[in-house]
Amino acid sequence: MTKISFPALNRRQFLVSAAAGALTAGSLDGSRAFAEETPKKGGTLRVAVPGASADSIDPHFNQGQVSEMIRFTNMFDGLTGYDSGSDVRPMLAESFSSNETADTWTVKLRQGVKTHDGRDFGADDVIFSVRRILDPGKASKGAKLIDVVDADKLEKVDDHTVVFTLKHAYGPFQDLWSNRFLRMVPRDFDPAKPVGTGPFRLTSYTAGQQAAFARFDDYWGEKAHVDELIVATLGDATAGMNALRSGQVDITYAVPYAEAKLVEADPRLKLLRNPSTQYLPIYMRTDLEPFNDVRVRQALKLVADRDQLVKVAMNGYGAIANDMVGRYLPCGETPVPQRVRDIEKAKALLAEAGKSDLKLEITTASDVPGLAQTAQVFAQQAKEAGIEMKLNILEASAYLANYTNWPLGVDFFNDMYLPLVSRTLLPGGPFNVSRWNDPEFVELAAEAFKTTDEAARCDIIQKMRTIEYERGGSIVWGWSDILNAHGAHVGGLVPHKVDSPLSHLNKVWLG
């Protein structure tokens, strides 16, 4: 039997964490000074987040908007979660242990956890949550992540022990549950009157406008420092910055890259720079012409000037990437050359494919910093290869209404490697915007999920990433820093690589 011990880090993980820490050491800004102070109690914390009118408070059935995620990550807990680095830590689960073949996992739950309505949280709630996520009649964002679980064979051993029988072996099973779309809800959960186990309990909610929360005093973990939390949905990042500067909110989720240096120069404000796993892919529908021809996809990847995209679309707050998802991999860098711009080779590939003088339309949303700018910069770059590219920049609700159907577009994703594979690179993934379906990649992914040995799994992952590099459906051109801004009176915010710092607002206080 294999038992997972959460606090221990192997040498490889430690080195990766230490290196990443060195990269972010200079980006704490005012939060470092606050870290040495005693947290203050009380007050109402007001946060602005981008979103649209069609948002939801349901952690399982939503559109994946920032407004939704910030709300439900503060209201609901997962079995596990990420720390400020990229390491998995226990939340509602205390331990995971497997049989020798890693197709049966026993999960021990934390005792003493209360729901917002005063009930004990336990095995029945976990089983209810998992079956709800996997309900084949609905479109849960987390279903693809845990489709390895046989929902009919979930077994309650006692009030704090659940046995998961899997359809096949799955080595990094405990890591799955850190994903934000796999939060647990109480049995008989009613989305009209949502109750969770998180540090904040909902007191009022108006879709597309505002959610109000109160501190949950019976929270099992670190109790919130503030008395109340208000999460306001605003149309875009600029509106959030205006609200922050006027004193209407204490924190805004997204800072437009063009405004970041202005925030750094303002003594009333602090910029929190998160060198994250987030990327803004330029995706191509591989099931449609002309993108079903790998030569066209390779040509567009060669059109991209990655340095310019980072400097202009992100205003320098990011780093170039190399057409493979997954940052901060424990497996090390994939041994392929960094793709660089080559207009002549791009033109030759287009001519070979019979697709010279392409006319395309690129679609994205306006709510998240960098999306519209990426489309604008890339459209200009494409002109040099004889490609005419029309811009179609929409409000978030209009973009999401046709989600996964745009032939060419820009989106944003933020997660660790294997969850990204499940969500964005496999058939049926809820965020597979490129509709990529590469048989060799799919076969290797299945093998990686089943492998329990980390070194062997890393070997498979390197092969997967090489295939993505050669014939994937997206231009993964850069890693974006997620920029949050807050008043100088706000303490407790620290950078996070995977989660948003705003998913941990119980740690924040008002000075």
FENSULGI-V248105 format. One line per field, one symbol per residue. ss: DSSP state (~ for helix, > for strand, _ for the rest). psi: psi as a letter, one per 20 degrees, with the letter a starting at -180 (. if undefined). burial: + if it has 9 or more other C-alpha atoms within 8 Angstrom, else -. A space follows every 50 residues. Layout:
ss = ???
psi = ???
burial = ???
This chain:
ss = _>>_______~~~~~~~~~~~~~~~~~__~~~~~~________>>>>>>> _______________~~~~~~~~~~____>>>_____>>>__>>>>>>__ ___>>>>>>____>_____>__~~~~~~~~~~~_________~~~~__>_ ~~~_>>>>__>>>>>>______~~~~___~~~________~~~______> >>>>>>___>>>>>>____________>>>>>>>__~~~~~~~~~_____ >>____~~~~~~~~~___>>>>>>>>>>>__>>>_________~~~~~~~ ~~~__~~~~~~~~____>>>______________________~~~~~~~~ ~~______>>>>>>>_____~~~~~~~~~~~~~____>>>>>>>_~~~~~ ~______>>>__>>__~~~~~~~~~_____________~~~~~~~~~~~~ ___~~~~~~~~~~~~~~~~~~__>>__>>>>>>>>>>__>>_________ ~~~_~~~_>>_
psi = ppppoghpprhggghgggghhhhjhjjhcihghhhirpqqqrrpppppqq arhkrqipihnajkqggghhghhihqqrhrrqaickqpqqehqhqpqrrh jkjpppppqpqjpqrhjjqppbhhhggggghghjoiirmphighhkiipo hijppogaikpppppqhrqoglghhgjiqhjkqqqqqkpoihmppajaip qphqpopjfqppqqpoijphboqqhqgqppoppqhrhghghghghijhrh qpgppphhighhghioiirqpoonnajqqmqoqpoijqqjiiohhgghgh hihpnhghgghghjkimaqqrlkproqlpiirqpmqqpprpngghghggg ghikkqlqorppqrrihpphghhgggghhghhhijjppoppnorqghhgh hkqjiphpapaqqorrghhhgghijqpipikmhikpnoggggghghhghi phpgghhhgghhgghgggghkrjqonhqppppoqqrqiipripqqpgfrq hiilihiqrp.
burial = -----+------++-++--+---+--++++++-++---+-++-+++++++ ++--+++++++++-++++++++++++++++++++++-++++++++++++- -+++++++++--++++----+++++++++++-+++----+++++++-+++ ---+-+---+++++++--+++--+-++++--++++++------+++++++ ++--+-++++++++++--+---+++++++++++++++-+++-++----++ +++++++--+--++----+++++++++++++++++++---+++-++++++ ++++++--++++++++++++++++-+-++-+---------+-+-+++-++ +-+-++---++++++++++++++++++++-+++-+++++++-+++++-+- ---+-+++++++-++++-++++++++--+--++++++---++-++-++++ ++---++++++++++++++-++++++++++++++++++-+++++++++++ +-++++++++-
